[in-house]
Amino acid sequence: MNAYLMILLMSLITYLIRMVPFAFFQRKIKSRFLYSLFSYMPYAVLSSMVFPSVFFATGDVVSASIAAVICITLAFFNVPMMIVSVVGSLVVLLMEACF
């Protein structure tokens, strides 16, 4: 497939994904259920895309799993995201170097 055609198709799909909600939901959403569903949707989609790749980003699933548990624990206690990222990277680095 031509690269320009692929770029055109990807940009069209991205545009449609962003435009369709505006076309269908022109009025303010009054349903609490729908409003809460749409407000939490970006977090759920991002989590479902990122979480599985956490375990395969390193050479060892065990070190990635230990780092993920530590990062989730730190995030639960509202530690800033930068610190959580650095600690997770250091845990993986230390686990890979030691074992």
N, C-alpha and C positions, 0 to 999 in steps of 0.2 A: 504494500500500500504506500502511496505517496506520502511523504512527511508533511507536506502542506495540507493535504486532505485530512490527515490524522489530527493536526493542530486545529484545523477548522472544526472538525467534529467534536473534539474535546472542549473547545471554547463554546460551541453551541450547547452541548450538554450542560456545562457549568452554568451558562446563562439561563437555561430552562429551569434548572434546579433552584436557582435564586429568584426567578421571575414568577414561577407558578404559585407560590404562597401569596404573593401580592395580588395576583389575578383572582384567586378564589376567596381570599379573606380581606375584602375591602373594608368591611365594617369591623369595629372592635369586637374581639372575642369575649362573649359574656359567660360562657360555660367555664366554671372553675376547673373542671377536669381537663378540657382541651387546653386552657391557658397553662396549667401546670405541666401538661404533657409536652407542649411546644417549648416551654421554658427550660425543661430538663433534657430535651432531645439532643442538643449539641454536645452536652457532657457525655451522654450515653454513647453517641456515635463515635466521639473522639476516644473514649475509653475502649470501646470494642475494637477500634482500629489499632490503638497503641499497645494495649496490654499483651496480646499474644506475641508481638514482635519483641517485647522485653526479654523473653526467655530464649530467643534465638539470635540476639544481637551479639552475644559473646560466644566464645568457643565451648563453654561449659554451661549446661542448663542448671547445675547445682549452684554455681556461683551467682548466676543470674537470679535464681529463685531466692537465695539468701538475701541478696541486695534488694530484691523487690519487697520482701517481707519487712526489711529494715526501713525502706523508703515509705512503705504504706504506714508503718507504725509512726514514723516521724511526721508524716502528713496528717495523721489522725490527731496528733498533738499540736497542730497548727505551726509547725516549724516552717520558716520561709522556703519557697520553692528552690531558690538557688542553693541553699544549704542542703536540701534533700537531694538535689541532683549531684552535688559535689560528693556528698557522703556515699551515695549509691555508686558513683564511679570509683571512688576510693576502695569501697568494699570489693567490687569486682576486680580491681587491679591487685589488691592484696590477696584475694582468693586465687586468682590466676597465677600470681608470683609464688605463692606458698605451696600450692598443690599441683 
